[in-house]
Amino acid sequence: RVQVPVESYRPRLAFSSSSCQLGYPDRCSCREPDRSRGQNSLQRFGAICKSSLTLSHRATRMTKATKKEMARYSTCAFYWVFSIASGIMGPTFGGCAVLPVDSGTDQPGQIAPAHGALETMPWSNVPPGGQKAADVPQFVAITSDDNFGDEAVYQPVGGLKGYLDLMQGWKNPASRRDAATFDESSVRGTFFLTTLYMDPRWNASNDLPSWKAAFAAGHEVANHTYAHHNGGSWVLGMERNPANTEVFPVDADNCCGARDWTIAQWKAEIKKANDMLLGERGVGATQADLVGHRAPFLAYNDALFRGLAELDYQYDSSIPNCFAKGEDGTRCAWPYTLDEGSQDADTMTARFGWAKVGKHPGLWEVGPTTFFVPDDSLAARYAFKIGLRKRIATAMNHNRVVGADGRSTKGRFHYPTVFDPITGAFSGLDYSLLMDAKVAPAEMLAILKYTLDQHLAGNRAPFVLCTHAFLYAFDDQIPNDSGELNNPDTPTLAIRNARWAALEAFMRYAHGRPEVRMVSVGDIVAYMKRYAINRPVTEAAGLR
């Protein structure tokens, strides 16, 4: 049984075929009806019925199946209202009572695992619900993975605290004054936490205070596993990290060797991280707060998604989008459920040999956004030196990595970094840009701005930016020590400052656009759930 506030219900956006959904799978509870709630429920359902008819009239761009669902919903809703008025039923619909509850938070987008029904949202590169691109917000989710480098002892410059300080007090635009599109809401990010960094064997000074501060400030925290191992099947081609061996001396291949985990292994790793984040010993989260996951290195296999579904996670954020040939960033996929697998994963399998993904009904995929490197004709507009794509291709060709077949391969980056020099498509991780392609911070800014502008000019698919806070953290308190195991990725304060200036400039650029709503990944899922078609678990079970 899952309950969330009915105050955040937006009837004009919701429709459903399931008798227990009322437009949201997590907005009703199957329990005995409480007749004392009848009057409020009657008023609320009057609004729902009216909105259902309005949606039906506006559904000319929707599929016949969707129109049928909406017509059925309107009919059932009218019968429900009539039944209450006649005293035949309590305020129930299909045996479920609508229960207004207090979630204890005023933050939008707090979602919890759905029970009794599964959302269905097919892969699509058009906005949900038949909307035009001009009528939907441009969501931008600032996310950060790992999140070490904020030790309380060393007090480094920047890191996760830099994100919190920058976004403190930021509000989304109020152009529509519509809470359903997060107008005037507080800006939120998502921090995918690797809980190894709570382990004193690794990090005696602990990053936990910054994590607690992020959660207390209203940002989303999500799961990035316990030990940041490669649970996928691809060899990363990365050098061994002696620090890992010191912590895990029996771990022969430490972080980066391909483990190709089973469902049980994925579940154990994710659950360990999950449990460490709960309560006061963690970040203060409840289980309802922990709904999202991203695989370390984006190294997924099919077992991962089955494990997430069995753990009742709502979404994954590991499958890159927009790598089909000819893409330019204007028609990337909107979030979808894995009922029929993943068209994005199919593209990565066909082009680069990444793992195949099967059917996992009800599990949402909100992948990290693929970057697009602008061509030379845009050098003046985005303030970069001509030849940016060529420089990245040269860096790629100078790499020599070990491929999945065990042979040394020249001409590609370390997994998961991939680059299409024809379209400019590039893996959507700041680490890939800065460390693999070795772009300058100003060039990273140009790429981020151009990618966002392409989304705005196209279908406005959400921009999920994958960053790493430790690339923007530096400790200058101890000579020749960056604060986190002599982190070689941020060797000087000058490098840290240049990188942060670029990332801050992009965040301000996005925040300044009236179409943009800076939200968490969980918020994006909550928005998409308004348009999902819901069906009982028993109906979808055959696809698992």
Secondary structure, DSSP 8 states (H G I E B T S, - for coil): -----GGG--GGG---SSTTTTT-TTS-B-S---GGGHHHHHHHHHHHHHHHHHHHHTGGGS-HHHHHHHHHHHHHHHHHHHHHHHTSS-SEETTEE------S---TT------SEEEE----SS-GGG--GGGS-EEEEEEEEE-----TTT--EETHHHHHHHHTT-B---SS--GGGTTT-B---EEEE-GGGG-TTT-TT-SHHHHHHHHHTT-EEEE--SS----SSS-------HHHHHH-TT-TTTTTS-----HHHHHHHHHHHHHHHBTTTTTSB-GGG--EE--GGG---HHHHHHHHHTT--EE--S----STT--SSS----EEETT--HHHHHHHHHH-------EEEEEE-----EE---GGGHHHHT--S-HHHHHHHHHHT-EEE-TTSSEEESS-STT--B-TTT-EE-SBHHIIIIIS---HHHHHHHHHHHHHHHHHTT---EEEEEEGGGGEE--SBTTB-SSSS-TTS--HHHHHHHHHHHHHHHHHHHT-TTEEE--HHHHHHHHHTT-EEEEHHHHGGG-
